[in-house]
Each structure stands twice: as C-alpha cells, then as structure tokens.
Amino acid sequence: MADQERRIIEGGGTVCILKGCMTRAEKDEAFESIQLSRVKFILTNPETLRTPNILGLLSKVNIIHVVKGNPDRTNNNYSVVPAINKVETLLHILKDAKKPVIIFSLQPNKLRND
C-alpha cells in the first residue's frame, strides 16, 4: 500500500491508509482525517475491512467510488463485484476463473468448500 500512497501523493492527492497494525493514536488520526474529509483516497485491505470499527467508520462516509485494479504484484487482481444474488454471482465467477481464486467474505463461516 505504501507504493499506492506514494503515487497518489505524487499526483497531488490526499490519502489515508487503514491497516491492522496501527496504534490507537494512528487510528484516531486516520479516522479524524476521514470524518473531516481531509483525504480523497482511503487505502486498505480486505482483512482490515472485516473489523467492525472500520466498517462503522466507512458506513458514515460518503464514498463515491470503490477503486479496483491490480496491485504492484501483477500476478494478483483485486476487484469488487456488485451482486444482487451473491451465490449465483460467485458460482459464475468460479466457473469462468482460469486461475486460482481467493474470495474474501465478511461472513467467512457461511462459506463452504464445495
């Protein structure tokens, strides 16, 4: 995420990184920056999005776009797929997948290994 942060700053953007290893002071500063709209970009990862305090914070923010794309490692592709029927969408993605697929879920206990 540090490289994405650097690119955003070099492009004149303001950015906040949310990650699991942040201290309480770092989290408080990040949350304040987000709540006061001091940042245009929020960078995080799926694991951090699973935490209730991050989800609670982001649910109160007017997020215009969720950016998807390739990280620095070109063998990985992250994306968010909107779905009305999550099971059918997931089956469609898995059927057409040509490479291994990792799926992050907010409710991992509901996933099955079929």
Sequence and secondary structure as in RCSB ss.txt:
>XXXX:A:sequence
MADQERRIIEGGGTVCILKGCMTRAEKDEAFESIQLSRVKFILTNPETLRTPNILGLLSKVNIIHVVKGNPDRTN
NNYSVVPAINKVETLLHILKDAKKPVIIFSLQPNKLRND
>XXXX:A:secstr
 HHHHHHHHHTT  EEE  TT  HHHHHHHHHHHHTT  SEEE  HHHHTSHHHHHHHHTS       B  SSTT
  B     SSHHHHHHHHHHH SS      S GGG    
